[in-house]
Amino acid sequence: MSATPGSSMRTPRRRVAGLGSARSGTGHFWLQRVTALANLLLILIALPIVIWAAGQEQAQTLAILGHPLVAIVLLLLIFSVCFHMRIGMQVVIEDYVPAEGMKVLALIANTFFTIAVGSAGAFAVLKISFGG
């Protein structure tokens, strides 16, 4: 059997079963790196703001954190960190949970957990930002 251009390297059994590369490993790898870089940049922006706000009175802290640009940075940071956390835990679950049923449940729980954490963080920032 010679390899012709465009032919598959999978065995006939794998072609029939439809098994092969999921082709998502590289995408996850790069997405993990991009979110890590975004997290680094956003933390470098947000950390001085949070440190500065921490030494103020409550009203002044709320005013600082309620500023639209600060709120946007914090929301982007929350979104990026939660997305990065979800991707990282997904890789760990896929690699180390052997039972297929438990793996699916863990992946679903991972998604719901990160949505809950992100939503709680976004709610807090929006509540402060809108003066609630």
Buried (B, 14 or more C-beta within 10 A) or exposed (E): EEEEEEEEEBEEEEEEEEEEEEEEEEEBEEBBEBBBEBBEBBBEBBEEBBEEBEEEEEEEBBBBBBBEEBBEBBBBBBBBBBBBBBBBBBBEBBEEBEEEEEBEEBBEEBEEBBEEBBEEBBEBBBEBBEEE
